Amino acid sequence: MFSRHSIARVLTVLMVMGICLACSCKRKPRGEEVTPQSPAQADSLVVTVELDQGSYAIGEPITMKLRVTNTTSRSLKIFFPTAQRYDFIVGKGDAPLWQWSEGVMFAQVTSALILDPDATITYEVTWNQMTRTGKALSLGRYTIEGILMTQPKVTSEPKPFGIVD
């Protein structure tokens, strides 16, 4: 009734349709999503900033780290509105003096990462103590904040440090 050739054609068409159907199915993302619509989930992230020292000589490079820890027992999928994942701001009092991302361009594409339970990711930057206006820091007390650039942003507590003689 059917030739081998027509059966082979029908099987090929069915196989192609099956592949297309399988590809069009959306995979459920691994991990709970951290998005603007779920700010309570952002509370599951602990964001801290660390310095390699508590005080520095004038002009001495400052190495800073932003640590992001998932404090839950489940994976979290963290979304970013652009390719920028983190930032650092150095200030004195309420006046910002330097920001890592100032003058840097980031791709305007959303991105995401999955942070497993109890896992930590670290972002590290070394800074030469030059302000946004090109002046060197003077003696005194300063603070640094780290920012996870999700939407809404998650900011660390300010970390004090000093510039000493």
Secondary structure by P-SEA (a helix, b strand, c coil): cccaaaaaaaaaaaaaaaaaaaaaccccccccccccccaaaaaabbbbbbbcccccccccbbbbbbbbbccccbbbbccccccccccccccccccccccccccbbbbcbbbbbbbcccbbbbbbbbbccccccccccccccbbbbbbcccccbbbccbbbbbbcc
